[in-house]
């Protein structure tokens, strides 16, 4: 993953969002759905990838919000 991507993960009984390269969670939530929605919004605004992890730490889903590069024809 590139620096700046957003990760939603479970830690210490809470779902958290952290921007890759940062040291602290951007926000936390007791509910997974709320954390995933918040992480998605952060990723959309930053135009980066949003990675959602399982409680065990595996990658569950990845959504890419980076702009698409138009190639000349």
N, C-alpha and C positions, 0 to 999 in steps of 0.2 A: 504494500500500500504506500501511497505517496504521503509525504508530510502534509498535514492539513486535513486529511480525510477524517470523517467523524465515525466513532465507534460507540455503539450501544452495547453495554455489557452489565452483568449482574455481579455485585460485590457487596459484602457486608449487609446482606438483606435488602439491598436497594438496587434498582436499575439506574444506570448512570450513562451519561454521554460525555465523551472526552474527544477533543480535537487532537489528532495525532501530532506529536511533538510537544504537546502541553503536559503539564505535570498534575493538574487537578481536573476534576470533573466539571463540565460546564453547567450541568444541572443533574438533579436526582429525582427519582419518583419511586414510590412503592409499587406502582403498576407498570407492567411491561408495555402495555399499549400506549400509555402516556409518554413514556421515555422514547419509544420508537417514533412516535409522531414528532416529538420535540427534536430528536436527532435528524429526522428527515428534513425538517424545516431549516435547521442549521446547515445541513449539507447542500440544500437547494440554494440558500442565500450565498454560500461560499463557493458554489459550483465545483463541488468535490464529490467523492464517493462516500456513501453511507453504508457501513458494515454493521450488521446486527449479529451478535454472538449468542449462543445458547448459554444457559446457566453454567454449563461445564466449560465454556470458553471456546468451543468450536465455532466456526463461521456458519451461520444459518443462512443469511442472505446478504447480497451486495447490490446496491443500486447506484448507478453512475449518473451524476448530475453535471458532469463536465460538458462544456459546449462541444458540439460536434465540429470537426474540421471539414470544411468544404474543399474538395479536391478539384483542380481544374480538369475539364473534360477534353 
